[in-house]
Amino acid sequence: MKYALPVKDKSLDAEVDDRFARAAFFVIYDSDTEEAEFFENEGTQAHGAGPKMVETLASKGAEVLIAKNVGQNAFSALKQVGMKVLLAKEGTARENIESAMNGDLSALETPGPSHG
């Protein structure tokens, strides 16, 4: 399973960012290979950043997004690509990935406020 998370730094020990599309960095963690790919968010200031980031994550094979908040446009885009969204807890990327793998995170059912 490939998990995507917005993070504050390029580390699995970095905190999950409160923002989705405006986060500085993202990580995609592959639970099968235990490999993590970090990349900088190039579109933090762009209009439509949420849907663009969803496209990027989907193109990188992400199957599950773990986030604290997702705006309406990004939420709609996630539904369109069929990506599952889990509500992140306070803590690091590593802690949230482990919680997701153990089934301890709940689904994010509704979008939050946009930060655009």
N, CA and C atoms as a LAMMPS dump frame, in Angstrom:
ITEM: TIMESTEP
0
ITEM: NUMBER OF ATOMS
348
ITEM: BOX BOUNDS ff ff ff
-5.0000000000000000e+02 5.0000000000000000e+02
-5.0000000000000000e+02 5.0000000000000000e+02
-5.0000000000000000e+02 5.0000000000000000e+02
ITEM: ATOMS id mol type element x y z
1 1 1 N 0.845 -1.175 0
2 1 2 C 0 0 0
3 1 3 C 0.891 1.239 0
4 2 1 N 0.524 2.23 -0.785
5 2 2 C 1.283 3.482 -0.813
6 2 3 C 0.483 4.576 -0.111
7 3 1 N 1.096 5.122 0.935
8 3 2 C 0.493 6.176 1.749
9 3 3 C 1.151 7.514 1.423
10 4 1 N 0.354 8.557 1.254
11 4 2 C 0.874 9.909 1.025
12 4 3 C 0.523 10.786 2.217
13 5 1 N 1.476 11.625 2.629
14 5 2 C 1.25 12.534 3.753
15 5 3 C 1.914 13.881 3.486
16 6 1 N 1.24 14.985 3.85
17 6 2 C 1.902 16.29 3.837
18 6 3 C 2.747 16.407 5.1
19 7 1 N 4.01 16.757 4.947
20 7 2 C 4.919 16.811 6.099
21 7 3 C 5.672 18.141 6.138
22 8 1 N 6.182 18.46 7.331
23 8 2 C 6.877 19.732 7.534
24 8 3 C 8.35 19.681 7.15
25 9 1 N 8.899 18.481 6.95
26 9 2 C 10.299 18.319 6.572
27 9 3 C 10.451 16.971 5.858
28 10 1 N 11.594 16.749 5.237
29 10 2 C 11.844 15.517 4.479
30 10 3 C 12.331 14.41 5.399
31 11 1 N 11.439 13.951 6.279
32 11 2 C 11.778 12.893 7.23
33 11 3 C 10.504 12.199 7.686
34 12 1 N 10.584 10.89 7.891
35 12 2 C 9.435 10.171 8.451
36 12 3 C 9.185 10.586 9.892
37 13 1 N 10.182 11.212 10.516
38 13 2 C 10.018 11.694 11.882
39 13 3 C 9.545 13.141 11.936
40 14 1 N 9.237 13.722 10.783
41 14 2 C 8.683 15.073 10.717
42 14 3 C 7.199 15.033 11.075
43 15 1 N 6.72 16.141 11.62
44 15 2 C 5.301 16.264 11.948
45 15 3 C 4.475 16.305 10.662
46 16 1 N 3.257 15.767 10.739
47 16 2 C 2.315 15.894 9.636
48 16 3 C 1.877 17.358 9.586
49 17 1 N 1.908 17.954 8.398
50 17 2 C 1.53 19.359 8.239
51 17 3 C 0.026 19.513 8.405
52 18 1 N -0.391 20.607 9.023
53 18 2 C -1.822 20.879 9.209
54 18 3 C -2.512 21.149 7.879
55 19 1 N -1.755 21.618 6.903
56 19 2 C -2.314 21.968 5.599
57 19 3 C -2.079 20.815 4.628
58 20 1 N -2.925 20.72 3.626
59 20 2 C -2.725 19.69 2.609
60 20 3 C -1.94 20.285 1.441
61 21 1 N -2.608 20.998 0.572
62 21 2 C -1.976 21.469 -0.658
63 21 3 C -0.935 22.556 -0.431
64 22 1 N -0.937 23.186 0.726
65 22 2 C 0.034 24.251 1.017
66 22 3 C 1.215 23.74 1.847
67 23 1 N 1.273 22.441 2.1
68 23 2 C 2.394 21.863 2.855
69 23 3 C 3.69 22.024 2.061
70 24 1 N 4.802 22.169 2.772
71 24 2 C 6.096 22.367 2.114
72 24 3 C 6.579 21.098 1.414
73 25 1 N 6.319 19.941 2.037
74 25 2 C 6.819 18.672 1.513
75 25 3 C 5.742 17.595 1.588
76 26 1 N 5.951 16.543 0.8
77 26 2 C 5.113 15.353 0.86
78 26 3 C 6.01 14.134 0.925
79 27 1 N 5.475 13.079 1.519
80 27 2 C 6.152 11.794 1.495
81 27 3 C 5.165 10.761 0.972
82 28 1 N 5.662 9.847 0.17
83 28 2 C 4.888 8.675 -0.226
84 28 3 C 5.644 7.474 0.322
85 29 1 N 4.977 6.743 1.183
86 29 2 C 5.585 5.59 1.846
87 29 3 C 4.959 4.322 1.297
88 30 1 N 5.788 3.413 0.816
89 30 2 C 5.334 2.132 0.281
90 30 3 C 5.494 1.079 1.374
91 31 1 N 4.38 0.593 1.895
92 31 2 C 4.443 -0.369 3.005
93 31 3 C 4.96 -1.738 2.558
94 32 1 N 4.913 -2.023 1.264
95 32 2 C 5.428 -3.3 0.765
96 32 3 C 6.957 -3.311 0.726
97 33 1 N 7.548 -2.214 0.274
98 33 2 C 9.008 -2.138 0.156
99 33 3 C 9.652 -1.402 1.332
100 34 1 N 8.828 -0.74 2.14
101 34 2 C 9.278 0.089 3.269
102 34 3 C 10.165 1.24 2.806
103 35 1 N 9.925 1.715 1.583
104 35 2 C 10.675 2.846 1.044
105 35 3 C 9.833 4.108 1.113
106 36 1 N 10.508 5.227 1.368
107 36 2 C 9.845 6.527 1.434
108 36 3 C 10.419 7.436 0.359
109 37 1 N 9.534 8.102 -0.376
110 37 2 C 9.937 9.087 -1.384
111 37 3 C 9.451 10.45 -0.914
112 38 1 N 10.375 11.386 -0.764
113 38 2 C 10.025 12.743 -0.354
114 38 3 C 10.13 13.667 -1.555
115 39 1 N 9.242 14.646 -1.63
116 39 2 C 9.363 15.656 -2.672
117 39 3 C 8.807 16.977 -2.174
118 40 1 N 9.378 18.048 -2.731
119 40 2 C 8.968 19.398 -2.368
120 40 3 C 7.69 19.739 -3.107
121 41 1 N 6.802 20.451 -2.441
122 41 2 C 5.559 20.897 -3.051
123 41 3 C 5.849 22.163 -3.846
124 42 1 N 5.851 22.045 -5.154
125 42 2 C 6.162 23.18 -6.027
126 42 3 C 4.988 24.144 -6.169
127 43 1 N 3.775 23.697 -5.824
128 43 2 C 2.593 24.503 -6.103
129 43 3 C 1.94 25.139 -4.899
130 44 1 N 2.715 25.49 -3.887
131 44 2 C 2.103 26.013 -2.659
132 44 3 C 1.362 27.32 -2.872
133 45 1 N 1.779 28.115 -3.849
134 45 2 C 1.139 29.412 -4.078
135 45 3 C 0.169 29.399 -5.258
136 46 1 N 0.102 28.307 -5.961
137 46 2 C -0.715 28.242 -7.173
138 46 3 C -2.203 28.18 -6.858
139 47 1 N -2.995 28.789 -7.744
140 47 2 C -4.446 28.646 -7.654
141 47 3 C -4.779 27.208 -8.04
142 48 1 N -5.681 26.58 -7.306
143 48 2 C -6.032 25.195 -7.6
144 48 3 C -4.986 24.212 -7.122
145 49 1 N -4.266 24.586 -6.063
146 49 2 C -3.172 23.746 -5.558
147 49 3 C -3.659 22.372 -5.106
148 50 1 N -4.85 22.301 -4.51
149 50 2 C -5.363 21.026 -4.004
150 50 3 C -5.538 19.976 -5.088
151 51 1 N -6.354 20.271 -6.114
152 51 2 C -6.532 19.293 -7.191
153 51 3 C -5.227 18.952 -7.912
154 52 1 N -4.325 19.935 -8.051
155 52 2 C -3.038 19.662 -8.701
156 52 3 C -2.215 18.685 -7.868
157 53 1 N -2.233 18.852 -6.545
158 53 2 C -1.478 17.935 -5.694
159 53 3 C -2.096 16.541 -5.736
160 54 1 N -3.415 16.448 -5.803
161 54 2 C -4.069 15.14 -5.921
162 54 3 C -3.586 14.444 -7.192
163 55 1 N -3.505 15.179 -8.303
164 55 2 C -3 14.605 -9.557
165 55 3 C -1.575 14.09 -9.383
166 56 1 N -0.741 14.88 -8.717
167 56 2 C 0.652 14.487 -8.494
168 56 3 C 0.729 13.212 -7.671
169 57 1 N -0.028 13.167 -6.574
170 57 2 C -0.007 11.986 -5.702
171 57 3 C -0.503 10.749 -6.443
172 58 1 N -1.577 10.908 -7.214
173 58 2 C -2.12 9.78 -7.973
174 58 3 C -1.102 9.294 -9.008
175 59 1 N -0.403 10.233 -9.656
176 59 2 C 0.583 9.847 -10.673
177 59 3 C 1.77 9.109 -10.057
178 60 1 N 2.012 9.32 -8.765
179 60 2 C 3.091 8.635 -8.054
180 60 3 C 2.612 7.33 -7.408
181 61 1 N 1.354 6.978 -7.653
182 61 2 C 0.847 5.694 -7.19
183 61 3 C 0.273 5.67 -5.785
184 62 1 N 0.083 6.846 -5.176
185 62 2 C -0.482 6.883 -3.821
186 62 3 C -1.897 6.309 -3.824
187 63 1 N -2.18 5.481 -2.826
188 63 2 C -3.498 4.858 -2.705
189 63 3 C -4.297 5.429 -1.546
190 64 1 N -3.586 5.928 -0.523
191 64 2 C -4.226 6.463 0.679
192 64 3 C -3.543 7.778 1.04
193 65 1 N -4.346 8.812 1.28
194 65 2 C -3.831 10.078 1.79
195 65 3 C -4.124 10.139 3.279
196 66 1 N -3.114 10.479 4.069
197 66 2 C -3.285 10.698 5.504
198 66 3 C -3.063 12.182 5.735
199 67 1 N -4.111 12.902 6.137
200 67 2 C -4.018 14.355 6.283
201 67 3 C -4.922 14.834 7.409
202 68 1 N -4.606 16.015 7.935
203 68 2 C -5.417 16.606 8.999
204 68 3 C -6.599 17.373 8.433
205 69 1 N -6.451 17.896 7.224
206 69 2 C -7.486 18.712 6.61
207 69 3 C -7.321 18.656 5.097
208 70 1 N -8.434 18.605 4.399
209 70 2 C -8.433 18.658 2.938
210 70 3 C -9.564 19.588 2.524
211 71 1 N -9.259 20.603 1.715
212 71 2 C -10.275 21.537 1.241
213 71 3 C -11.258 20.886 0.276
214 72 1 N -12.329 21.612 -0.023
215 72 2 C -13.418 21.086 -0.857
216 72 3 C -12.944 20.628 -2.235
217 73 1 N -12.157 21.455 -2.925
218 73 2 C -11.729 21.103 -4.283
219 73 3 C -10.826 19.873 -4.291
220 74 1 N -9.905 19.821 -3.339
221 74 2 C -9.025 18.652 -3.24
222 74 3 C -9.822 17.415 -2.852
223 75 1 N -10.783 17.588 -1.948
224 75 2 C -11.611 16.468 -1.502
225 75 3 C -12.371 15.872 -2.689
226 76 1 N -12.931 16.738 -3.525
227 76 2 C -13.644 16.276 -4.727
228 76 3 C -12.699 15.551 -5.68
229 77 1 N -11.492 16.096 -5.849
230 77 2 C -10.505 15.466 -6.734
231 77 3 C -10.086 14.096 -6.206
232 78 1 N -9.937 13.98 -4.885
233 78 2 C -9.58 12.693 -4.274
234 78 3 C -10.662 11.652 -4.538
235 79 1 N -11.915 12.059 -4.42
236 79 2 C -13.028 11.142 -4.697
237 79 3 C -12.987 10.698 -6.159
238 80 1 N -12.707 11.639 -7.065
239 80 2 C -12.679 11.325 -8.5
240 80 3 C -11.608 10.297 -8.843
241 81 1 N -10.451 10.381 -8.195
242 81 2 C -9.378 9.42 -8.5
243 81 3 C -9.472 8.16 -7.646
244 82 1 N -10.418 8.134 -6.7
245 82 2 C -10.625 6.943 -5.88
246 82 3 C -9.611 6.75 -4.774
247 83 1 N -8.977 7.841 -4.351
248 83 2 C -7.989 7.739 -3.275
249 83 3 C -8.688 7.827 -1.921
250 84 1 N -8.383 6.883 -1.052
251 84 2 C -8.931 6.865 0.3
252 84 3 C -8.256 7.961 1.121
253 85 1 N -9.012 8.602 2.025
254 85 2 C -8.46 9.668 2.858
255 85 3 C -8.671 9.32 4.323
256 86 1 N -7.572 9.308 5.074
257 86 2 C -7.626 9.036 6.508
258 86 3 C -7.261 10.298 7.28
259 87 1 N -7.9 10.485 8.425
260 87 2 C -7.665 11.65 9.274
261 87 3 C -6.409 11.433 10.109
262 88 1 N -5.405 12.282 9.887
263 88 2 C -4.142 12.187 10.627
264 88 3 C -4.331 12.637 12.068
265 89 1 N -3.568 12.011 12.945
266 89 2 C -3.513 12.42 14.35
267 89 3 C -2.297 13.326 14.524
268 90 1 N -2.228 14.039 15.649
269 90 2 C -1.018 14.797 15.963
270 90 3 C 0.133 13.806 16.038
271 91 1 N 1.268 14.182 15.508
272 91 2 C 2.42 13.295 15.556
273 91 3 C 3.177 13.282 14.249
274 92 1 N 4.088 12.344 14.152
275 92 2 C 4.971 12.258 12.991
276 92 3 C 4.343 11.456 11.856
277 93 1 N 4.975 11.561 10.698
278 93 2 C 4.552 10.758 9.554
279 93 3 C 4.648 9.279 9.902
280 94 1 N 5.767 8.885 10.521
281 94 2 C 5.973 7.483 10.883
282 94 3 C 4.844 6.976 11.794
283 95 1 N 4.493 7.76 12.812
284 95 2 C 3.437 7.354 13.749
285 95 3 C 2.095 7.21 13.047
286 96 1 N 1.799 8.138 12.134
287 96 2 C 0.528 8.08 11.421
288 96 3 C 0.477 6.93 10.429
289 97 1 N 1.589 6.628 9.783
290 97 2 C 1.63 5.481 8.869
291 97 3 C 1.401 4.191 9.649
292 98 1 N 2.072 4.051 10.789
293 98 2 C 1.88 2.859 11.625
294 98 3 C 0.43 2.744 12.085
295 99 1 N -0.17 3.871 12.479
296 99 2 C -1.574 3.858 12.899
297 99 3 C -2.482 3.433 11.75
298 100 1 N -2.201 3.933 10.549
299 100 2 C -3.007 3.562 9.38
300 100 3 C -2.877 2.074 9.083
301 101 1 N -1.662 1.554 9.151
302 101 2 C -1.435 0.138 8.87
303 101 3 C -2.107 -0.755 9.912
304 102 1 N -2.267 -0.242 11.125
305 102 2 C -2.932 -0.989 12.2
306 102 3 C -4.441 -0.763 12.224
307 103 1 N -4.954 0.062 11.307
308 103 2 C -6.383 0.344 11.254
309 103 3 C -6.865 1.29 12.333
310 104 1 N -5.952 2.122 12.862
311 104 2 C -6.299 3.007 13.969
312 104 3 C -6.666 4.43 13.557
313 105 1 N -6.702 4.723 12.261
314 105 2 C -7.099 6.053 11.803
315 105 3 C -8.481 5.976 11.173
316 106 1 N -9.293 6.99 11.414
317 106 2 C -10.643 6.999 10.842
318 106 3 C -10.634 7.698 9.483
319 107 1 N -11.63 7.388 8.682
320 107 2 C -11.755 8.001 7.362
321 107 3 C -12.139 9.467 7.514
322 108 1 N -11.581 10.307 6.661
323 108 2 C -11.962 11.712 6.606
324 108 3 C -13.175 11.779 5.689
325 109 1 N -14.333 12.044 6.276
326 109 2 C -15.601 11.941 5.545
327 109 3 C -16.038 13.236 4.873
328 110 1 N -15.592 14.385 5.397
329 110 2 C -16.032 15.675 4.86
330 110 3 C -14.837 16.607 4.705
331 111 1 N -14.896 17.499 3.727
332 111 2 C -13.793 18.442 3.548
333 111 3 C -13.781 19.482 4.659
334 112 1 N -12.607 20.037 4.882
335 112 2 C -12.467 21.13 5.83
336 112 3 C -12.399 22.439 5.068
337 113 1 N -12.065 23.522 5.753
338 113 2 C -11.953 24.817 5.072
339 113 3 C -10.766 24.832 4.123
340 114 1 N -10.921 25.498 3.006
341 114 2 C -9.818 25.652 2.062
342 114 3 C -8.877 26.722 2.583
343 115 1 N -7.602 26.587 2.25
344 115 2 C -6.609 27.573 2.678
345 115 3 C -6.096 28.377 1.499
346 116 1 N -6.88 28.39 0.399
347 116 2 C -6.422 29.014 -0.831
348 116 3 C -6.434 30.483 -0.79
